[in-house]
Amino acid sequence: MNVLFEEDGAFRAGTVLADNVASLQIELASGKRSKVKAANVLLHFAAPAAGELLERAEAEAADIDVDFLWQVCGEEEFAFEELAADYHGAKADPVQAAAVLLRLHSAPMYFHRKGRGRFRKAPPEILQAALAGLEKKRLQAAAVERMVEELTHGQLPVEFTPALPQLIYKPDRNRNETKALEAACGETGRSAARLLFDCGALPSTHDYHLGRFLFEFFPESKGGTGFPYFSAPVEAAGLPLAEVAAFSVDDAHTTEIDDAFSVTANPQGGWHIGIHIAAPGLGFSPDSDLGRIARERLSTVYMPGRKITMLPEDIVEHFTLAAGHTVAAISLYLEVAADYRLLGHETRMERVPIVANLRHHDIEPVFNETTLAEGLPDFPYRDELKLLWEFAQVLEAGRGKPSDNATRKDYNFTVDWDADSGIAAEPGKGFVTIAERERGSPLDTLVAELMIVANATWGAMLRDAGIPALYRVQTAGKVRMSTVAAPHEGLGVECYAWSSSPLRRYCDLLNQWQLIALLNDEPPPFPPKSADLLAAMREFELTYAAYAEFQRGMERYWCLRWLLQQGAQMATGHVLRESLVRFETIPLVMRVPSLPELPRGAGVRLGIEGIDLLEAELRPRYLERTPESGSELASNNGSNAAIVGDEGEEAAE
């Protein structure tokens, strides 16, 4: 006697060696013996042989129309043998019965299992829904197959266009487009970004890197340039007109001009030195439309070739300290003796006439260490700049800390978007120029020291008044934000509250609102133990760091583009440590796996074996050691620093 039984969800057939009523000893066609519960036995048969039953039943089951089976069976629960008899018109033989069992078991959409060998037909509405779902999956599978075919042949499927940002930067693996993209990547061996780039989905490698940042931080603002509706700022009424002629000192690309200076001789001797800071805090409050926009963005984002402002451009233009305008400002006046001793200070809210915006590229050729030593030529604001520099040296000596590291270099990136890239692999516009600029120049010292004294003075005023603010604190070498005033060891000041860049940093704007409340003798918008103040501090610090990381990444990208523009096959640099090498002339640090063990500062020549702008990667190869000197290393031990502007306190940190 042979039996058909179910075991572990599968059907098997074997010969009965012993029948113990509750269980049977079975020998399978393979010779394996097994103990089977009697309840698991579905069919007893004498012929055919156990090894033939399932083979013949599977062949016969393939010819059974499952839809016909569903139509002919009744609504009640049934056993497979009953349906086999109805289907064949007589008592079905073992092969026929087994074939019906296998067909029923293979069609769970049509027949629901109710027990071993027992089934019930699916209700019509459930069957139709299941069949529709099956058809949908079939169509989806066909669509995925078609999209894979198109991708592998360099064509972008039409379904990809509306979903491109998500597909590139945050793919949803439940989407058919993502499944197709992953399958195409597997077939071609290319990354998703490279595959999409080759299909024309990405206009340029620059757009790819910028798009990732915009997708995460500015998903609904038209690439960072769009702003929601906002009410116009109010004009501060009753502000007195300052009797000064103020001027700013910035690089050529600065449009958010936050600070300016003035020098007025004191009839009794000495001077009144004015530090004038743009005052958007007088035009709108934290809970206004513009206040909420600034709170959401938290900082201006800088990168080579463009920037994303914290405030709308027309608002920046309204408050910036542009030449020829009289602008609302908060001014810190320092009373300075003839020997440059600081005798006192006063803070005022006023309207300040801005008479000039001095630019580094115009002033530094005539105002530098050499011209100061040999005698300054005649140029606008020569005497004022010389006086401010001499005063800045006294301030720096009084702190006991340098305001900047003169051994470091700044690198200014300029992108001409009207010029061809000059790169065969990157057609289109965008020609980059990278210029070195020595740090620690007289202009740097001048600006840095005046900003430090303003931020330290106003921070101390808020601290002494018991008004909370956002402070920069440095202890044990670590810089952090704090709502409690504490020393900044790197700058050598008792407290330091960023207040000098309210057009481009939210923490400065927040501190300005607090300072305005103090000057007006009003309750501050952020009172002590304010949860909003703590939240703003945490979010600003995280966002500011993320923006800085993005800027560094884009500077790396543009360094690679610059190398391609130059057609560079080799480059020189200096060893930082182990396999890290800092390139000369550009702010690029690379790991060179082939670098032998060399001392720190060793000069090396590298071969450039390939640059991938999409992955922002360079493949360097060590060629040889070059002569090096300590001065060469020292001049390259820095990189572009602050992400926001050119203020000296950021470099000092």
Helices and strands as residue ranges (DSSP letters): E 2-7, E 10-19, E 23-28, E 33-37, G 38-40, E 41-45, H 50-61, H 66-72, E 78-79, H 80-88, H 94-105, E 111-115, E 118-121, H 124-152, G 158-163, H 164-169, H 176-188, H 192-198, H 205-217, E 246-250, E 259-265, E 271-278, G 280-282, H 289-297, E 301-303, E 306-308, H 313-319, E 326-336, E 342-359, H 360-363, H 369-374, H 382-399, E 409-420, E 429-438, H 442-464, E 471-475, E 478-482, H 506-519, H 531-566, E 570-577, E 580-583, E 589-591, E 603-612, E 617-626, H 630-634, H 648-652
